[in-house]
Amino acid sequence: MTLQLHRPDSQGGLRPNPQTGRDWRLDLRSRRWRVAALGNTEMNPTSTRMAVVFWAALAALTLVLLLLGYGTNFWR
């Protein structure tokens, strides 16, 4: 017994509620499930190439700083 097949009645019990045969896929086509096109005019996305260049440059700079620090005995 589930609430899909039985509904509460006014006396505190459950009464049978037959299935209406409604297609559940109609609910998925509802407007509330559609994604709205949201445009953010304040954001300019970074290209993939520039992001890779940034992280590679940051890694190279970190490596140079570590090598210089250990080479000059700054970090002992």
C-alpha positions as CSV (number, residue, x, y, z in Angstrom):
1,M,0.0,0.0,0.0
2,T,1.5,3.3,-1.1
3,L,0.3,6.8,-1.2
4,Q,0.5,6.6,-5.0
5,L,-2.4,4.1,-5.0
6,H,-4.2,5.2,-1.7
7,R,-5.1,8.7,-0.5
8,P,-6.1,9.8,2.9
9,D,-9.9,10.2,3.4
10,S,-11.8,12.5,5.8
11,Q,-12.2,9.8,8.5
12,G,-8.4,9.2,9.0
13,G,-8.2,6.1,6.8
14,L,-7.0,5.5,3.3
15,R,-9.2,5.1,0.3
16,P,-8.1,3.6,-3.1
17,N,-7.2,6.1,-5.7
18,P,-6.9,4.5,-9.2
19,Q,-4.1,5.4,-11.5
20,T,-5.1,8.0,-14.0
21,G,-2.8,6.7,-16.7
22,R,-1.0,10.1,-17.0
23,D,2.3,9.9,-18.7
24,W,5.1,10.8,-16.3
25,R,7.2,12.1,-19.2
26,L,4.9,15.1,-19.5
27,D,6.1,16.4,-16.2
28,L,9.7,16.2,-17.4
29,R,8.8,18.4,-20.4
30,S,7.4,21.1,-18.0
31,R,8.8,24.6,-18.3
32,R,10.1,24.5,-14.7
33,W,12.7,21.9,-15.7
34,R,14.1,23.8,-18.6
35,V,17.3,25.6,-18.0
36,A,17.1,29.3,-18.6
37,A,19.7,31.0,-20.7
38,L,21.6,33.1,-18.2
39,G,24.1,35.4,-19.7
40,N,26.7,37.1,-17.5
41,T,27.9,40.2,-19.3
42,E,30.5,41.0,-16.6
43,M,32.4,37.8,-17.1
44,N,34.9,37.1,-19.9
45,P,35.8,33.4,-19.7
46,T,39.5,32.6,-19.9
47,S,40.6,30.5,-22.9
48,T,42.0,27.0,-22.2
49,R,45.3,27.9,-23.8
50,M,45.7,31.0,-21.5
51,A,44.8,28.9,-18.4
52,V,47.4,26.3,-19.3
53,V,50.1,29.0,-19.9
54,F,49.3,30.6,-16.6
55,W,49.6,27.3,-14.6
56,A,52.7,26.3,-16.5
57,A,54.4,29.7,-15.8
58,L,53.4,29.5,-12.1
59,A,54.9,26.0,-11.9
60,A,58.1,27.2,-13.6
61,L,58.4,30.2,-11.3
62,T,57.9,28.0,-8.2
63,L,60.6,25.6,-9.4
64,V,63.0,28.5,-10.1
65,L,62.4,29.9,-6.6
66,L,62.9,26.6,-5.0
67,L,66.1,25.9,-6.9
68,L,67.5,29.4,-6.0
69,G,66.5,29.1,-2.4
70,Y,68.2,25.7,-2.0
71,G,71.1,26.7,-4.2
72,T,71.9,29.8,-2.0
73,N,71.3,27.8,1.2
74,F,68.4,30.2,2.1
75,W,66.3,27.2,3.2
76,R,68.4,24.9,5.3
